[in-house]
Structure formats: structure tokens, C-alpha cells
């Protein structure tokens, strides 16, 4: 997974991945995320260090990608042979 400063991401530990945050700092295993941690009630931007595990990023088409989701494993397992 590629992570860079200024990137828009979501994190599973912040409102179940529903809030878009901005990467403003990087460490080996953590990212500094800036955004509205109030749930939208106060519209106050704050920053917090979060683990990289749990990050949800976008692909080039704008689709949100969760690296821990087993979506492709599930669809290939249930695909079966075509008639």
C-alpha cells in the first residue's frame, strides 16, 4: 500500500472508516491524520497518530480499498465453474 503526505484516507478506528482524513505525517508503523474527529458536530480539525493497519485508501478510479477485506478471496471461492 502506498501512503504519501496530503493523501485522503479513511481509518477503521475513526467512525468505522466513514470519515475522510488527510495524511500529514508518516512514521514506520503510524500515520498522522488530520481531520474532523468530532463526528461532524463541531467541524474542528484535529491531528492524531494512528496505526497504518486499519488504513483504507483509494485506487486510481477513486474506489476505497481496504487491504484487510477478503472480498476477492470470497468471490473467487464462491465463483465455481461456468456452464
N, C-alpha and C positions, 0 to 999 in steps of 0.2 A: 504494500500500500504506500503510495507516495503522499507525503504530507509537506506542505510549504506554508510560509508566512502569508497571511492575507486570505488563505483558503477558507471557504464557507463549509462548515461541517455540522454534524449533529453528534450527540453523545448519548448513549443508552441511559446513563445515570442522571441526565438532565431532562426532566419531564418525559421520560421514556423515549427519548430521541426525537421529540416533536419540535424542539426549539433550535433554530439555526444560529450557530455561533461562528465567531471568526478566530482563526489561529493567529495568536500574536506572540507566541514564544514556543520554543522547542527544547526538549531535553531528550536524553536517550530513551526513557520509558514514559515520558509525560509530555503533554501539550498545555500551553497556557491559552485558555479560551476566554474570549471577551464577548459578552452579550447580556441579554436581559434574564437574569436569574430569578426575577420576581414572578415569573409566570405571566407576564404581560400586565400585571395590575399596577405597577409603579413606573414602568418604562425607564428604569435606571440601569445603565450599563455597568457591569462589574467584570472582574477578571478572576479566574481560579485555575489552579493546576489540576488537570485531570489525567488519569492513565490513558495511554494510547489504546489499550484494549478497551473496546466499547465504542470507539470512534466509527462513525458512519460517514462515508464520503460520497461524492458524486462522480459518475463516469463522464465521458466526453459528451454523452447525449443528455446529461442532466438527471439521469436516474440515480436515486440514492442507493448505495451499495453497502450492505452490512457484511463484513468479511466472516462473521460468525454464523450467518444464516446458512442453513443447509439446503436452500432452495434447489440448486442444481442436482444435488445428491437425491433429493426427494423426487424430482421429475424424471430423472433417468431411471431410478429404481422402479417407479410405477409405470414407465412408458410401455414396456412389453413389446412384443413383435407386432408389426403391422400386417393386416390381412390384404 
